[in-house]
Amino acid sequence: MLNWQRWFYEGMYRLSRPRWDTGITPPEVVALVESSSSRGRALDLGCGTGTNSIYLAQHGFDVVGVDFSPKALEMAREKARQAGAVVDFHLGDVTNLDFLRAPFELVLDVGCFHILDATQRMRYADNLARLTHPGSVFLLYGFNRGGLLRNLGVTSEQVQQQFTAHFVVRRVEQGAYRGRTSAWFWLSRQ
């Protein structure tokens, strides 16, 4: 990650409750979990304060959460403790996950991939391929490109291009969040 990104996110967690930290697990994640009886290991990339990691742990997953903000992880650990949830939180960069061992049955990214540049995205995708196995599910949420932050965001074509070597895009659902277009992507490992 770029240093300005680290400073920005760490500052946001230290000075306020960031707008993206709603404390509510998205209905897309809930629906995915409720529609499947299989459980296993789950990886929450860019886990922030742990809302989704805790939800997954409370629903039978063995969860690893990764974020590069020490403050967000401090908050996540406290939330997990209060909820009685066991989550293995790690301070780390989602483009360098050498410390993790495969396989994960579920990988979740709610708003992390879309801030990465092209080189970071390649490393991210390589890590994902290494950490999953055929049948693993990858649920990705990201803002579309455009608006004030023209260089941030991701298109359906970029997701397809970045992950098709190892994943199949099963479904894309376009939407909006606070006036900005976004999309959910359901992928499965080939």
Secondary structure, 3 states (H helix, E strand, C coil): CCHHHHHHHHHHHHHCCCCCCCCCCCHHHHHHHHCCCCCCEEEEECCCCCHHHHHHHHCCCEEEEEECCHHHHHHHHHHHHHHCCCEEEEECCCCCCCCCCCCEEEEEEECCHHHCCHHHHHHHHHHHHHHEEEEEEEEEEEECCCCCCCCCCCCHHHHHHHHCCCEEEEEEEEEEECCEEEEEEEEEEC
